[in-house]
Amino acid sequence: MTYLTKTAAIMALLATVACTDTTGGLFGGNGSDINGAGIGSIDEASLEYFQASIGSTVLFEVDQSSLSADTIATLNAQAVWLNTNSTVSILIEGHADEQGTREYNIALGSKRASSVRDYLVSQGVADSRISIVSYGKERPVAVCSNISCWSQNRRAVTIVNGGMGV
Amino acid sequence: MAVLHRITGTALGLMLAIIAFAAPVNAQQPTLKIDVTGGVVEPVPFAIPVFIAENPASAAIANNITRVIAEDLLSTGLFREIPKAAHISGVSNFNAPVQFADWRAINSQALIVGAVSSTNGRLTVKFRLWDVFAQAPMGDGVQLSGSPENWRRISHKVADAVYARLTGETGYFDSKIVFVSETGPKNDRRKRLAIMDHDGAGLAYLTSDEHLVLAPRFSPNNRDILYTSYESGVPRVYMMNVDTLQLRVFENLPGMGFAPRFSPDGGKIVLSISERGNTDIYTVDLSSGQRTRLTSGPSIDTAPSFSPDGQQIVFESDRGGSQQLYVMSANGGDAKRISFGNGRYATPVWSPRGDLIAFTKIVGGRFHIGVMRVDGTQERLLTASFIDEAPTWSPNGRVLLFFRVSSGANGAPQIYSVDITGRNMHMVPTPSFASDPAWSGLLK
């Protein structure tokens, strides 16, 4: 698939999903294989732009759900994009590293996702556009058992409705 | 040989009759008694000659039954089998006098003699347990019968009876384990619910691996399980009938639901609900569907477990700044902190005996399974590893199952067993990775 047709397909998907009930079909995760490598100019309304230039993932300290300065910068940019592209809805996934018990980590992931949601709402994004889910320690992106991986797994991921993010 | 009484009726839709018959008259009093609470270090030697096949059709099943009984007893770590090759006496007649000198000569302290017959689709097993050194029967002889496909359960019931007579404790072999079976790499783990006998036999899958599932828990009558599934996209609590696989969904609960358990009377469930980032504990009445909130406030309150009398709930909370264990009334209200050691405490589970609480402890970057009295005193850590998590009690409150996760990129969970003395730790074999075990009660 060429870049143009891929973008067209994604935009069509985005338009379709944005019109549907947000209670269904949000959770496919990796449905679109988006890889913007080598692309010179990206449509600023595209999912590629959101993921590559803004960043869908923010990280947290051990056992914390508070937002760092870096996180707030990322979330400010997410909020601007979301306020510009005001028809899309988002799912925020909260995650934890493997160094806690299962139930606690689900609760912690929920706090992290909720922190991100509350901040985006404070920046003008309508609460009704945002769903949250916690995966606790069930969905690590980095698999080693030391701080280099754990720090990547303590995260919240903003997934624009239509299947992006990791 | 007088028939005394019939002990049980139906079990999981299958007839399983148990009849006790009296010990021989003029018998001595047995003296053999094993203390499971800490005194035993040296396993007690026993002999179990292959049960007598009373008709040719029952020879193969008699071998299998004898093997399963021995394996059950050996799995406790409390017993050691005298190899059959060392036996001096054979046993060819169930009612023949026992040649005690022959069993004493090979230091067999306990002797299990049994016979099996299989006629007209009915399997009958009888056994007697002897204290060799006292030359005395331990309890009445017992006869069990059921359909032949039930031979494993009959074997487990024999082993439970032997265990009970030798230790004074209720057995736990005729029981089930429900758990989460896991496959695939660490960053794309597939999970499904599975159920098996306590020894790993008869494994069956209860769900597909399409949706993430977590932490199944048995109902008090062992017929239903509660678990958490991401089928709807967010974690929600489901109740499944283990026989029919019929599901009940708690649809009108808000937010995300997880960490469910039944009340001891089976009338309620207790669970955590996370709503707008805040996790609290609720009960739901299974008849009326009425929801009651037990905790409030911004802390994480989760992993609730009822006391066996249903009056109290132990749970974990970070309300004091770190994960600790608390006990509150089953109606909510004030909670009393019971854990005060270093580190974080999680996943408390009240013993079915009511005397202890098992928990996960995280301290110094290591995970432990431990037990403490219900007031938090006499804490003892039983295990230590990279991750040891989520204990579940044997029906008699003497053994814990938990899961242990290895570290690193290929890290994965397996189920382990440990006595509350800290001894006899061993992996429970499963066909793939396995986590979140829950032990049923003793089957009826």
Interface residues (C-beta under 8 A of the other chain):
Chain A: L26 F27 S65 E98 Q99 G100 T101 R102 E103 Y104 I106 A107 L108 S110 K111 A113 S114 S115 R117 D118 S131 I132 V133 S134 Y135 E138 R139 P140 V141 A142 V143 C144 S145
Chain B: P185 K186 N187 R189 L212 L214 A215 Y230 G233 V234 P235 M256 F258 A259 S272 S274 R276 G277 N278 T279 I300 T302 A303 E316 D318 Q323 R344 A346 T347 T360 I362 G365 F386 I387 E389 A390 V405 S407 G408 A409 N410 G411 D436
